[in-house]
Amino acid sequence: MILAPGITKAGEGLDNIRWNILGQTYVPKEVSEASFGWHATFPAETFVPPHIHPTQDEFIYMLEGRLDLVLDGREAVARSGDLVRMPMGIPHGIFNKSGTTAKCLFWVAPTRRLYDLFWAIHNMPSQTPAEVVALAAKHEVDFLPPPDAQE
């Protein structure tokens, strides 16, 4: 995957792709070996459970709304204009508890297998937690057990 020069227009994604990932809409904006970026729309009360990217740094630039996060065991809040930094190997979870839709731009570096994981999750007949966790582990994303299971 070599990065092609150009502009991905507002409201568009690569090859008109729109993925449904855990109740959110992800629209890929760029993909190369070095990085992968996507626009994400988080409806109210959707979330990405705590997980770790052992081989990627991940970032979120908030466009509108609010997201609550757990970053390395600490709670944090990101609002419009904020940049969230999630270094590789650091556990993080992303939650929209705001009651309104949040929109943001995510990216990871390097891409590794995340682009393939999003295709695989999107194509699942039903995105059950156990199936998503098992699939993610095969694509270098490790979901953590729920807090009550860690005691």
Residue frames relative to the residue before (quaternion, step in Angstrom):
aa qw qx qy qz dx dy dz
M 1.0000 0.0000 0.0000 0.0000 0.00 0.00 0.00
I 0.0414 -0.7840 0.6191 -0.0210 3.53 -0.46 1.21
L 0.4833 -0.6710 0.4839 0.2865 3.57 -0.95 0.92
A 0.2415 -0.7677 0.5804 0.1245 3.56 -0.76 1.09
P 0.4672 -0.6586 0.4951 0.3206 3.61 -0.95 0.74
G 0.4297 0.6994 -0.5055 0.2659 3.57 -1.13 0.53
I 0.4376 -0.6532 0.5518 0.2781 3.51 -1.38 -0.22
T 0.2102 -0.7152 0.6505 0.1457 3.54 -0.97 0.89
K 0.3711 -0.7856 0.4585 0.1866 3.55 -0.35 1.28
A 0.6322 -0.5151 0.4245 0.3935 3.54 -1.26 0.54
G 0.8139 0.2385 -0.1937 0.4930 3.56 -0.98 0.86
E 0.6920 0.4225 -0.2777 0.5154 3.59 1.26 -0.02
G 0.1856 -0.7531 0.6161 0.1373 3.51 -1.32 0.31
L 0.6881 -0.4293 0.3533 0.4663 3.54 -1.27 0.00
D 0.8615 -0.0208 -0.0134 0.5071 3.57 -0.91 0.97
N 0.5671 -0.6294 0.3629 0.3881 3.62 1.14 0.65
I 0.3068 0.7624 -0.5062 0.2617 3.59 1.14 0.67
R 0.0557 0.7397 -0.6695 0.0397 3.57 -1.13 0.84
W 0.1285 -0.8126 0.5673 0.0368 3.54 -0.58 1.17
N 0.2635 -0.6880 0.6468 0.1972 3.54 -1.25 0.60
I 0.0545 0.7964 -0.5939 0.1002 3.55 -0.47 1.27
L 0.8419 -0.1615 0.0679 0.5104 3.59 -0.47 1.25
G 0.7449 -0.4101 0.2105 0.4823 3.58 1.03 0.84
Q 0.6401 0.4752 -0.3375 0.5005 3.59 1.26 -0.07
T 0.3558 -0.6874 0.5796 0.2548 3.55 -1.31 0.30
Y 0.0872 -0.7835 0.6152 0.0112 3.55 -0.79 1.11
V 0.0806 -0.7786 0.6222 0.0112 3.56 -0.90 1.01
P 0.3131 -0.7707 0.5164 0.2031 3.62 -0.38 1.16
K 0.2249 -0.7912 0.5617 0.0886 3.56 -0.93 1.00
E 0.7816 -0.0825 0.0520 0.6160 3.60 1.13 -0.62
V 0.0272 0.7763 -0.6298 0.0059 3.52 -1.22 0.59
S 0.1465 0.7305 -0.6572 0.1138 3.52 -1.07 0.92
E 0.6862 -0.4385 0.3341 0.4747 3.59 -1.20 -0.06
A 0.6931 0.5129 -0.2743 0.4258 3.58 1.03 -0.79
S 0.8173 -0.0582 0.0717 0.5688 3.61 1.02 -0.71
F 0.1528 -0.7478 0.6415 0.0763 3.51 -1.36 0.41
G 0.0217 -0.8131 0.5812 -0.0267 3.58 -0.74 1.08
W 0.0203 0.7997 -0.5991 0.0354 3.56 -1.07 0.76
H 0.4158 -0.6466 0.5804 0.2686 3.52 -1.28 0.60
A 0.0919 -0.8034 0.5876 0.0294 3.57 -0.91 0.92
T 0.1409 -0.7412 0.6516 0.0783 3.52 -1.11 0.84
F 0.1236 -0.7935 0.5956 0.0167 3.55 -0.65 1.23
P 0.2669 -0.7447 0.5846 0.1799 3.64 -0.38 1.10
A 0.6699 -0.4817 0.3703 0.4267 3.56 -1.23 0.42
E 0.8529 0.1771 -0.1697 0.4608 3.53 -1.18 0.83
T 0.5289 0.5647 -0.4639 0.4315 3.62 1.11 0.50
F 0.0495 -0.8095 0.5849 -0.0136 3.56 -1.20 0.47
V 0.2738 -0.6701 0.6504 0.2302 3.49 -1.45 0.17
P 0.4097 -0.7390 0.4694 0.2563 3.62 -0.48 1.14
P 0.6652 -0.5018 0.3585 0.4209 3.59 -1.19 0.44
H 0.1111 0.7764 -0.6038 0.1423 3.51 -0.97 1.03
I 0.3043 -0.7270 0.5882 0.1815 3.54 -1.37 0.17
H 0.1977 -0.7085 0.6623 0.1425 3.53 -1.19 0.74
P 0.2229 -0.8242 0.5012 0.1406 3.62 -0.13 1.18
T 0.7746 0.3416 -0.1661 0.5057 3.61 1.19 -0.46
Q 0.7403 0.3724 -0.2091 0.5191 3.63 1.23 0.14
D 0.3165 -0.6439 0.6508 0.2482 3.50 -1.32 0.51
E 0.1252 -0.7914 0.5959 0.0539 3.58 -1.04 0.80
F 0.1080 -0.7922 0.6004 0.0150 3.54 -1.14 0.79
I 0.0977 -0.7511 0.6476 0.0830 3.56 -1.25 0.55
Y 0.1031 -0.7450 0.6551 0.0716 3.57 -0.92 0.96
M 0.3283 -0.7783 0.5099 0.1628 3.56 -0.56 1.21
L 0.2273 -0.7820 0.5707 0.1052 3.57 -0.78 1.07
E 0.7727 -0.1629 0.1121 0.6032 3.57 1.00 -0.86
G 0.7352 0.3993 -0.3103 0.4514 3.52 -1.20 0.61
R 0.4333 -0.6676 0.5537 0.2448 3.50 -1.36 -0.38
L 0.0639 -0.7602 0.6443 0.0540 3.55 -1.14 0.70
D 0.2758 -0.7054 0.6263 0.1846 3.53 -1.11 0.77
L 0.0946 -0.8112 0.5770 0.0116 3.55 -0.95 0.89
V 0.1956 -0.6789 0.6797 0.1972 3.45 -1.40 0.29
L 0.0207 -0.8047 0.5906 -0.0564 3.55 -0.56 1.26
D 0.8332 -0.1330 0.0438 0.5349 3.55 -0.50 1.21
G 0.7504 -0.4173 0.1965 0.4733 3.57 0.97 0.96
R 0.6761 0.4590 -0.2965 0.4943 3.61 1.27 -0.05
E 0.4306 -0.6895 0.5182 0.2658 3.56 -1.06 0.76
A 0.0197 0.7816 -0.6217 0.0474 3.55 -1.10 0.80
V 0.2353 -0.7469 0.6049 0.1444 3.57 -1.28 0.41
A 0.1074 -0.7759 0.6196 0.0512 3.58 -0.96 0.91
R 0.0885 -0.7894 0.6074 0.0091 3.54 -0.96 1.00
S 0.7714 -0.3567 0.2634 0.4564 3.55 -1.35 0.18
G 0.7962 0.2664 -0.2337 0.4904 3.55 -0.86 1.07
D 0.5968 0.5737 -0.3613 0.4292 3.60 1.23 -0.29
L 0.2345 -0.7276 0.6253 0.1569 3.54 -1.28 0.55
V 0.1928 -0.7646 0.6085 0.0891 3.57 -0.81 1.07
R 0.1417 -0.7829 0.6036 0.0522 3.57 -0.87 1.03
M 0.0137 -0.7974 0.6015 -0.0456 3.56 -0.74 1.12
P 0.2206 -0.8165 0.5203 0.1185 3.60 0.05 1.28
M 0.6203 -0.5423 0.4060 0.3953 3.56 -1.17 0.59
G 0.7940 0.3082 -0.2516 0.4596 3.51 -1.13 0.82
I 0.6266 0.5240 -0.3345 0.4701 3.61 1.28 -0.15
P 0.3989 -0.7167 0.5064 0.2661 3.65 -0.69 0.98
H 0.0776 0.7855 -0.6096 0.0738 3.54 -1.09 0.83
G 0.0831 -0.7573 0.6465 0.0413 3.53 -1.25 0.65
I 0.2123 -0.7884 0.5734 0.0673 3.56 -1.10 0.78
F 0.0062 -0.8260 0.5578 -0.0809 3.58 -0.67 1.16
N 0.1839 -0.7456 0.6250 0.1402 3.57 -1.00 0.80
K 0.0220 0.8109 -0.5782 0.0874 3.54 -0.17 1.37
S 0.4486 0.7616 -0.3886 0.2603 3.58 1.34 0.05
G 0.4575 -0.6770 0.4609 0.3464 3.59 1.16 -0.46
T 0.7394 0.2775 -0.2052 0.5781 3.62 1.29 -0.04
T 0.6364 -0.5367 0.3961 0.3873 3.56 -1.28 0.29
A 0.1704 -0.7492 0.6313 0.1053 3.56 -1.13 0.75
K 0.1068 -0.7777 0.6176 0.0493 3.57 -1.10 0.79
C 0.0859 0.8046 -0.5768 0.1118 3.54 -0.93 0.91
L 0.3624 -0.6739 0.5918 0.2537 3.51 -1.39 0.20
F 0.1481 -0.7703 0.6180 0.0531 3.55 -0.79 1.11
W 0.1192 0.7611 -0.6371 -0.0226 3.50 -1.33 0.33
V 0.1882 -0.7500 0.6249 0.1082 3.50 -1.30 0.55
A 0.0463 -0.7701 0.6351 0.0373 3.52 -1.26 0.52
P 0.5315 -0.3292 -0.7670 0.1443 1.56 -1.37 2.08
T 0.7139 -0.4671 0.3094 0.4201 3.59 -1.28 0.15
R 0.0386 -0.8237 0.5571 0.0977 3.57 0.95 -0.98
R 0.7766 -0.3552 0.2488 0.4569 3.66 -0.77 -0.97
L 0.3778 0.7696 -0.4624 0.2261 3.60 1.24 0.14
Y 0.6094 0.5444 -0.3553 0.4539 3.62 0.97 -0.77
D 0.6705 0.4885 -0.2913 0.4764 3.60 0.92 -0.90
L 0.6227 0.5388 -0.3423 0.4525 3.59 1.03 -0.74
F 0.6610 0.5057 -0.3266 0.4481 3.61 0.87 -0.85
W 0.6170 0.5171 -0.3478 0.4805 3.62 1.01 -0.70
A 0.6773 0.5046 -0.2976 0.4451 3.58 0.87 -0.95
I 0.6590 0.4838 -0.3188 0.4796 3.62 0.93 -0.81
H 0.6370 0.5410 -0.3280 0.4404 3.59 0.91 -0.91
N 0.7332 0.4391 -0.2288 0.4662 3.59 0.99 -0.85
M 0.4579 0.6740 -0.4657 0.3451 3.62 1.22 0.02
P 0.5305 -0.6318 0.4516 0.3397 3.62 -0.95 0.79
S 0.7629 -0.0609 0.0284 0.6430 3.58 1.07 -0.75
Q 0.3511 -0.7579 0.5181 0.1840 3.55 -0.89 0.97
T 0.0122 0.8107 -0.5834 0.0479 3.56 0.37 1.24
P 0.6227 -0.5726 0.3653 0.3884 3.60 -1.00 0.70
A 0.6760 0.5018 -0.3142 0.4388 3.61 0.79 -0.92
E 0.6741 0.4887 -0.3004 0.4652 3.60 0.95 -0.83
V 0.6421 0.5092 -0.3252 0.4719 3.60 1.00 -0.79
V 0.6451 0.5227 -0.3210 0.4555 3.61 0.93 -0.87
A 0.6748 0.4918 -0.2963 0.4637 3.61 0.89 -0.92
L 0.6626 0.4965 -0.2988 0.4745 3.57 0.96 -0.85
A 0.6433 0.5373 -0.3206 0.4413 3.58 0.94 -0.88
A 0.6352 0.5452 -0.3333 0.4337 3.59 0.95 -0.85
K 0.6572 0.4968 -0.3049 0.4778 3.59 1.12 -0.60
H 0.7301 0.3827 -0.2074 0.5268 3.59 1.31 -0.27
E 0.6124 -0.6224 0.3206 0.3671 3.58 1.15 0.71
V 0.5842 0.4737 -0.4265 0.5025 3.59 1.01 0.83
D 0.1375 -0.8178 0.5579 0.0312 3.55 -0.64 1.16
F 0.2338 -0.7676 0.5834 0.1257 3.57 -0.51 1.20
L 0.3786 -0.7281 0.5342 0.2029 3.54 -1.09 0.79
P 0.5533 -0.5899 0.4471 0.3821 3.61 -1.12 0.50
P 0.6170 -0.5370 0.4050 0.4086 3.58 -1.15 0.50
P 0.6559 -0.5473 0.3350 0.3976 3.64 -1.06 0.65
D 0.6758 0.4954 -0.3180 0.4434 3.63 0.93 -0.77
A 0.6382 0.5171 -0.3297 0.4654 3.61 1.20 -0.43
Q 0.6275 0.5542 -0.3366 0.4311 3.61 1.22 -0.33
E 0.5739 0.6145 -0.3822 0.3834 3.62 1.17 -0.27
